[in-house]
Amino acid sequence: MTPTMQHKISLEDAARDALVTPTYAARGLVGAAPKYHIAQQGMLPQVAYQIIHDELRLDGYSLLNLATFVTTWMEPEASKLMAETFDKNMIDKDEYPQTAEIEKRCVNIISRLWNSPDHEHAVGTSTIGSSEAAMLGGMALKWRWREQRKAAGQPTDKPNLVMGANVQVCWHKFVKYWDIEPREVTCEGDRFTLSPDEAVKLIDENTIGVVGVMGSTFDGRYEPIKALNDRLDQFQNDTGLDVPIHVDAASGGFVAPFLQPDIEWDFRLPRVVSINASGHKYGLVYPGVGWIIWRDRPHLPEDLVFHVTYLGGDMTDFSINFSRPGSQVVAQYYNLIRLGFEGYRKIQQTCQNVAMYTAEKIAALGPFELITNGSDIPVFCWKIKDAVAQTANWTLYDLADKLRERGWLVPAYPMPPNRSDLVVQRIVVKEDFSHDLADQLLDDMQRALDYFESQPGHKPKTDGSHFHH
Ligand SMILES: *Cc1c(COP(=O)(O)O)cnc(C)c1O
């Protein structure tokens, strides 16, 4: 564990009994505010507000945060609605039946976007994000596998999950928390995503499912879900094993339906039993809201579902959290009705245009080679050309640092195991990253390159603080 995870107070801090003592506090504050223990007396709301407001200015500026997938801007009307609904607890479906109804509408709308075969009876829920949604999807896979094994009188003590080495950390958590053996398809050469042929080599009778990713966090690529589906059909013919797919569409779930409607990755494919997405990524809502939809009722084991009374009716609940704000779900619904299909399509198309434009311009700077160009989700990454890297006095880590001086957060990090020799830099284009800002960034990149050239003694940095994985 890193010290930050333990919220550790250093000895130095303790020694000077760390105090927050802003000078202007003299106007309204009688005492100092201790940092690490609760003060005996409180302070005026305006003073508390000002202290925290000012302190938070030290955070990165979210507009320039090209590392995050998470929404950094919403319309004022959405913010207003959210402020009006902070007090509603999502779990209190009986007290807030209309919030519950709005969640249900979102589940139905999203299940239609993903071509659910029975969207009249859509089965799904909102969550705090894709990580919780992935847990729920993974648990359903494990429960179903176990029921089938038990029914067949087979042992159930060694479940495994097949996935690409490029999966997001939530899947590493899932297998650890639920005691499942991870079986990872490693990267190979220029392949940084799951290959269906390699995936089936890892499958046996203990495989609870295969995870496919629509929008790999490493490079923004879609995994070939249709090819995986078809390969698993052939595999079932050969072996008799019927293996389901869960699609982690954290970012692609709100991109592909609008930009690439012809790509078959969702419930159109018979093996896709559940799909998750983050409402707070390309669903365009502030964090945290996620969604999970199951293909149909049988794919969500009844044993996992809790029943709560809802206005005399029966409302199902399958979640890890209990209390959770209703505001994010309300904001999701706001976006869905405010933007409509065409609104989402235009925004995602604009993001993609900006991503592909920026990618092309970065390639034109000279020293870089694109790994992806933003044509799947509006996310792309690049490396330094091999020939350039051999003699350069800088690395992508240096470039990330240099850009950070101007406020840009553009992370550099190694690719997944087996290709971790390859360091890339990535940009996630969101709605608030305009063409104009892209041009500013390109100027700053050129300036950084000029700087390195002017510093022959500069020592290349070989490791970075990988903000994001
Ligand atoms: C972001 C992401 C996650 C985690 O989603 P959260 O909503 O942040 O919990 C999982 N999988 C993929 C592919 C992601 O991009």
The ligand as a Tripos MOL2 file, in Angstrom:
@<TRIPOS>MOLECULE
LIG
   15    15     1     0     0
SMALL
NO_CHARGES

@<TRIPOS>ATOM
      1 C1        -13.0850    3.4710  -16.9210 C.3       1 LIG1
      2 C2        -13.2000    2.0410  -17.2010 C.ar      1 LIG1
      3 C3        -13.6190    1.1530  -16.2030 C.ar      1 LIG1
      4 C4        -13.9160    1.6150  -14.8050 C.3       1 LIG1
      5 O1        -15.0320    2.4530  -14.8390 O.3       1 LIG1
      6 P1        -15.4780    3.3970  -13.6430 P.3       1 LIG1
      7 O2        -16.7730    3.9180  -14.1540 O.co2     1 LIG1
      8 O3        -14.4380    4.4420  -13.5030 O.co2     1 LIG1
      9 O4        -15.6350    2.5510  -12.4250 O.co2     1 LIG1
     10 C5        -13.7580   -0.1690  -16.5320 C.ar      1 LIG1
     11 N1        -13.4840   -0.6120  -17.7740 N.ar      1 LIG1
     12 C6        -13.0720    0.2090  -18.7610 C.ar      1 LIG1
     13 C7        -12.8120   -0.3530  -20.1200 C.3       1 LIG1
     14 C8        -12.9160    1.5620  -18.5030 C.ar      1 LIG1
     15 O5        -12.5150    2.3800  -19.4850 O.3       1 LIG1
@<TRIPOS>BOND
     1     1     2 1
     2     2     3 ar
     3     2    14 ar
     4     3     4 1
     5     3    10 ar
     6     4     5 1
     7     5     6 1
     8     6     7 2
     9     6     8 1
    10     6     9 1
    11    10    11 ar
    12    11    12 ar
    13    12    13 1
    14    12    14 ar
    15    14    15 1
@<TRIPOS>SUBSTRUCTURE
     1 LIG1         1 GROUP 0 **** ****
